[in-house]
Amino acid sequence: KHAIDEEERLEAERAEEDERAMADSNEEESVGFDAPEDTRGSNINVNIQIGGDGEDPDEEGEDEEDSMDEDDMTPEQLQAKKALEAAFYLYNRGKELHLSEQYEKAIPILDECKYTRDMHMEHDHPKAIEVLLLIAENYSKLRRFDHAHEYFQLCCDCTVSKYEYNSQQTSDIIFHIAKNYQNMGKYLDANDSLMEIVEIRIELYGDAHVLSANAFYYYSLNLGTLGKCQDAKYNADRAHAIFHKAYGNKKIETANAIFAKAEAMTSLGKLHEAKPLYEQSTAMRRNLLGSLSPELAISLKCNGRLLIKLGHIEEGQVFFKKALDIFTQGTKEPDSDVNVLEMRQEVAQLDCVLGFTVDALREMYKVLLLRLKLLAPEHYHIGDSYKAIGDVYNYLLGKYTLAQSLYNKVFDIQYHSFEDSHTKIIDSLVSQAELYRNIGQMESARSQLDKAIEMIRNILSKDHPLYYTTMIRLADWHVANFNNEDAATIYRRVIKAQKKLLGTDHIDVAFSLNSQAELYRKLGKWKQYLEVSEESIGRLTGLYRNVCVTRP
């Protein structure tokens, strides 16, 4: 009611200004007359509408009666016209509240708008659809994703009824559904939705159109999250080829596709090939979007991960700090921002590697508690927190009972969120195998290692870094079971391959040398033990020297 009263007042003021303008124009002909600025909410651009943007209330119903003079209307027609005008003002008030991030206040106003429009127009009218979409967006901003999904799905049904399934409008709504699934941690469901978008856009535009390329890009990122590395690379390559042909390196779409290619190459273990792609996409995003954009922060985060995998810990630490700073500056509530929490988790895990175990573990628990408040219980980020804390107890503190209970939670979440062949599940199997070895359950340890190795051979390759680290765990298992010759053979073969793939200064090489040295010590081969230990310690010292002295 307040919005309607305010709108009537503004309309009266505008009418007076229009009359004065008409009088002025009759007295003198002026070129370039600027009409008074329209201050109505209808000018606000939300970019999530199916219908037009800020249409006049007289166009609300798009029926013949809208063009009728009020004197010629029946009482029912006049009542409907007034109701739809009120709905128009309610919708724009809801948009204003949405843009000012007052989502709780926006929802009841938009519900009233929806109720009014449902009474006086078809369910698949563009304006009936746009209010459903805005309600869903408000629920999504409030992280009430179940409610958001209900409205997104209803919006999709109405859109299909209005525009048919194979339409741009339907594919846009399905994208909202896919994004909502990702927010819920349901990446398998999101993948089905993104596959639908790819099929619709190929049907509409062909497989060489930029709109199809946009679908390939998002599909590639989701496939990478699911561990489907080859499929992710295929779709990233398709997107990049189309965007580069259409835009060169002048638009952000090309930078995004290059980033997707880098992510896919990293998943495939081709780290040196991924590095220049990350660098290129990071530079383009900085130039095109600015130094404080979330997209740049994501590039910095992933670039930092790669550098750490390559053994450049100091550089990776710098990238992490920059990404965390950008994410923190871009939100009013950093403790409720998933990107900020993810970076805090990554920094804490790096601190563990650097030996700051107690502080890092405390930070991991803080992040876990915040994630439990913020995310659905089955979200894979919560599984990541359980896994990181479990690894500290397993590898560093020797608290195996606590580690086992956390690993059980990890498997429950990962098997819910991903397919059985996901790299996260492989990593968890290796960690659990190490736990079983530490507590003397050798058969269980070997079983988990065999599962992990078989999965790596099936979905990755023998040249993947994860394969070599898993084989080192197998060699450690042989040492614990006094199969020293088998262990020595694996150590020699794996260390040689790691040096070739990762470089002689990589952290994985240093840890593998450390395991090999321990075998020589047990065998009493003191000369070899001293040589390999010196090499291992030298590499670890070189990796950690610079970063440790910068820690407060």
Secondary structure, DSSP 8 states (H G I E B T S, - for coil): -HHHHHHHHHHHHHHHHHHHHHHHHHH---TT-------SGGG---S--SS-SS--GGGSS-SGGGGS-GGGS-HHHHHHHHHHHHHHHHHHHHHHHHHTT-HHHHHHHHHHHHHHHHHHS-TTSHHHHHHHHHHHHHHHHTT-HHHHHHHHHHHHHHHHHHH-SSSHHHHHHHHHHHHHHHHTT-HHHHHHHHHHHHHHHHHHH-TTSHHHHHHHHHHHHHHHHTT-HHHHHHHHHHHHHHHHHHHTTSSHHHHHHHHHHHHHHHHTT-HHHHHHHHHHHHHHHHHHH-TT-HHHHHHHHHHHHHHHHTT-HHHHHHHHHHHHHHHHHT-S-GGG-HHHHHHHHHHHHHHHHTT-HHHHHHHHHHHHHHHHHHS-TT-HHHHHHHHHHHHIIIIII--HHHHHHHHHHHHHHHHHHS-TT-HHHHHHHHHHHHHHHHTT-HHHHHHHHHHHHHHHHHHS-TTSHHHHHHHHHHHHHHHHTT-HHHHHHHHHHHHHHHHHHH-TT-HHHHHHHHHHHHHHHHHT-HHHHHHHHHHHHHHHHHHHHHHHTT--
